[in-house]
Amino acid sequence: MTLEVLTSFKIRANGKEVTLQPGQRIRVKEEIAERLLAEGKVRRIGDNLRGKEEAPEKTSEGVRENTRELSDEELRRKLSENKFAPVRIYSRLLDDTLWLVWDEAEMKQLIAKGIREAIYTANEISILRNKSKEHLEAVHRTKKVFPGAIAKA
């Protein structure tokens, strides 16, 4: 079973002690996976993350998912009404994994926990949503080099 590590912990593998870090993917036997899942140290790949091989299939009509794009007004209303927990996702557009958080305070918490992937706040998503692919790629590269960088309007 393939899992994603949520918190740092040590495990014995092939006679050696190995320290696993948040964001790492591991493959373990079912019985070990169940124990780690129960302890909250890992999650199954796909619970909140799509890897490249798990991305939805593209068709000539678009992506095979029941999705609809929100208007700017709908997005602002939803963001102001609903706070969400940090979530790690796979972006097909950027071909990379990234984190979505509510605000800069949550971003700083993830960085303090050792997360090295790009992290975006809800406000940044609102600002960046209508930018070109090239612009988004440039912002993403910057965020990967400078953890905690914030995109401004």
GUTOR-302427 format. One record per residue (C-alpha): residue in one letter; x, z negated, y negated. Coordinates in Angstrom, 2 decimals, padded with zeros to 5 digits, always signed. Layout:
BEGIN
+------+---------+---------+---------+
: code :       u :       w :       v :
+------+---------+---------+---------+
:    A :       X :       Z :       Y :
...
+------+---------+---------+---------+
END
This chain:
BEGIN
+------+---------+---------+---------+
: code :       u :       w :       v :
+------+---------+---------+---------+
:    M : +000.00 : +000.00 : +000.00 :
:    T : +001.33 : +000.87 : -003.47 :
:    L : +001.09 : -001.84 : -006.09 :
:    E : +002.05 : -002.37 : -009.72 :
:    V : +003.91 : -005.57 : -010.61 :
:    L : +002.13 : -007.66 : -013.30 :
:    T : +004.50 : -010.64 : -013.59 :
:    S : +008.17 : -011.12 : -012.78 :
:    F : +008.84 : -012.65 : -009.38 :
:    K : +011.42 : -012.63 : -006.61 :
:    I : +010.90 : -011.18 : -003.16 :
:    R : +013.11 : -010.83 : -000.10 :
:    A : +013.53 : -007.22 : +001.02 :
:    N : +015.95 : -005.97 : +003.67 :
:    G : +017.75 : -009.31 : +003.70 :
:    K : +018.32 : -009.32 : -000.07 :
:    E : +016.54 : -011.19 : -002.84 :
:    V : +015.15 : -008.79 : -005.45 :
:    T : +013.58 : -009.64 : -008.82 :
:    L : +010.59 : -007.45 : -009.64 :
:    Q : +009.57 : -006.80 : -013.25 :
:    P : +006.19 : -005.99 : -014.84 :
:    G : +005.35 : -002.30 : -014.61 :
:    Q : +007.39 : -001.62 : -011.49 :
:    R : +005.68 : +000.09 : -008.57 :
:    I : +006.27 : -001.23 : -005.08 :
:    R : +005.12 : -000.21 : -001.61 :
:    V : +004.48 : -003.07 : +000.81 :
:    K : +002.64 : -003.75 : +004.05 :
:    E : -001.07 : -004.56 : +003.83 :
:    E : -000.70 : -008.26 : +004.71 :
:    I : +001.99 : -008.79 : +002.05 :
:    A : -000.05 : -006.84 : -000.49 :
:    E : -003.11 : -009.03 : +000.07 :
:    R : -001.06 : -012.20 : -000.52 :
:    L : +000.49 : -010.83 : -003.74 :
:    L : -002.91 : -009.61 : -004.96 :
:    A : -004.44 : -013.03 : -004.29 :
:    E : -001.64 : -014.69 : -006.28 :
:    G : -002.27 : -012.33 : -009.22 :
:    K : +001.31 : -011.04 : -009.24 :
:    V : +000.35 : -007.38 : -008.67 :
:    R : -002.57 : -004.98 : -008.80 :
:    R : -003.40 : -001.91 : -006.79 :
:    I : -002.36 : +001.33 : -008.43 :
:    G : -005.52 : +002.83 : -009.85 :
:    D : -007.21 : -000.45 : -010.84 :
:    N : -006.28 : +000.23 : -014.45 :
:    L : -003.65 : +002.95 : -014.17 :
:    R : -003.56 : +006.52 : -013.04 :
:    G : -000.26 : +007.85 : -011.91 :
:    K : +000.54 : +011.54 : -012.29 :
:    E : -000.60 : +012.20 : -008.76 :
:    E : -003.84 : +010.30 : -009.41 :
:    A : -004.82 : +012.16 : -012.61 :
:    P : -008.23 : +013.81 : -012.50 :
:    E : -008.32 : +017.45 : -011.51 :
:    K : -008.46 : +019.95 : -014.36 :
:    T : -010.90 : +022.82 : -014.12 :
:    S : -011.62 : +025.82 : -016.32 :
:    E : -014.44 : +023.77 : -017.85 :
:    G : -012.12 : +020.84 : -018.60 :
:    V : -011.48 : +017.63 : -016.72 :
:    R : -013.79 : +016.57 : -013.87 :
:    E : -014.96 : +013.30 : -015.28 :
:    N : -018.10 : +012.21 : -017.04 :
:    T : -016.59 : +011.81 : -020.50 :
:    R : -017.73 : +012.45 : -024.03 :
:    E : -015.70 : +012.34 : -027.20 :
:    L : -016.80 : +009.74 : -029.73 :
:    S : -017.22 : +010.65 : -033.38 :
:    D : -014.93 : +008.86 : -035.86 :
:    E : -017.87 : +006.68 : -036.94 :
:    E : -018.76 : +005.76 : -033.33 :
:    L : -015.14 : +004.93 : -032.56 :
:    R : -014.77 : +002.69 : -035.64 :
:    R : -018.03 : +000.90 : -034.79 :
:    K : -017.00 : +000.32 : -031.17 :
:    L : -013.55 : -000.89 : -032.19 :
:    S : -015.03 : -003.35 : -034.70 :
:    E : -017.62 : -004.64 : -032.19 :
:    N : -015.56 : -004.92 : -029.04 :
:    K : -012.20 : -006.47 : -028.47 :
:    F : -010.57 : -005.41 : -025.21 :
:    A : -007.77 : -006.79 : -023.06 :
:    P : -004.42 : -004.98 : -022.94 :
:    V : -004.63 : -002.03 : -020.58 :
:    R : -001.97 : +000.24 : -019.09 :
:    I : -002.99 : +003.88 : -018.72 :
:    Y : -001.52 : +007.24 : -017.83 :
:    S : -001.79 : +009.90 : -020.54 :
:    R : -001.98 : +013.45 : -019.24 :
:    L : -001.34 : +014.74 : -022.76 :
:    L : +001.92 : +012.78 : -023.11 :
:    D : +002.72 : +012.86 : -019.37 :
:    D : +003.64 : +009.19 : -019.51 :
:    T : +002.24 : +005.70 : -019.09 :
:    L : +001.43 : +003.61 : -022.16 :
:    W : -000.31 : +000.41 : -023.13 :
:    L : -003.40 : -000.01 : -025.31 :
:    V : -003.82 : -003.34 : -027.10 :
:    W : -006.20 : -004.69 : -029.68 :
:    D : -003.70 : -005.62 : -032.40 :
:    E : -000.05 : -006.14 : -033.32 :
:    A : -000.12 : -009.75 : -032.06 :
:    E : -000.97 : -008.53 : -028.54 :
:    M : +001.70 : -005.84 : -028.87 :
:    K : +004.31 : -008.51 : -029.65 :
:    Q : +003.15 : -010.57 : -026.64 :
:    L : +003.66 : -007.61 : -024.28 :
:    I : +007.09 : -006.89 : -025.75 :
:    A : +008.02 : -010.57 : -025.29 :
:    K : +006.96 : -010.26 : -021.62 :
:    G : +009.44 : -007.42 : -021.16 :
:    I : +007.13 : -004.39 : -021.38 :
:    R : +009.25 : -001.40 : -022.42 :
:    E : +006.64 : +001.34 : -022.38 :
:    A : +005.06 : +002.57 : -025.61 :
:    I : +002.28 : +000.29 : -026.88 :
:    Y : -000.56 : +001.45 : -029.14 :
:    T : -003.01 : -000.71 : -031.10 :
:    A : -006.71 : +000.11 : -031.47 :
:    N : -006.11 : +000.98 : -035.13 :
:    E : -003.32 : +003.41 : -034.20 :
:    I : -005.61 : +005.19 : -031.73 :
:    S : -008.14 : +005.65 : -034.53 :
:    I : -005.42 : +007.08 : -036.81 :
:    L : -003.79 : +009.33 : -034.20 :
:    R : -006.82 : +010.71 : -032.40 :
:    N : -007.06 : +013.97 : -034.38 :
:    K : -003.33 : +014.68 : -034.66 :
:    S : -001.61 : +017.64 : -033.03 :
:    K : +000.05 : +017.35 : -029.63 :
:    E : +003.46 : +017.79 : -031.30 :
:    H : +002.73 : +014.95 : -033.73 :
:    L : +001.58 : +012.66 : -030.90 :
:    E : +004.69 : +013.47 : -028.85 :
:    A : +006.92 : +012.63 : -031.85 :
:    V : +005.13 : +009.30 : -032.39 :
:    H : +005.36 : +008.53 : -028.67 :
:    R : +009.12 : +009.23 : -028.57 :
:    T : +009.58 : +006.93 : -031.57 :
:    K : +007.57 : +004.15 : -029.94 :
:    K : +009.65 : +004.41 : -026.76 :
:    V : +012.91 : +004.08 : -028.70 :
:    F : +011.64 : +001.41 : -031.12 :
:    P : +009.34 : -001.05 : -029.29 :
:    G : +006.82 : -002.52 : -031.71 :
:    A : +006.85 : +000.48 : -034.07 :
:    I : +003.47 : +001.05 : -035.70 :
:    A : +002.01 : +004.46 : -036.60 :
:    K : +000.55 : +004.51 : -040.13 :
:    A : -002.01 : +006.86 : -041.66 :
+------+---------+---------+---------+
END
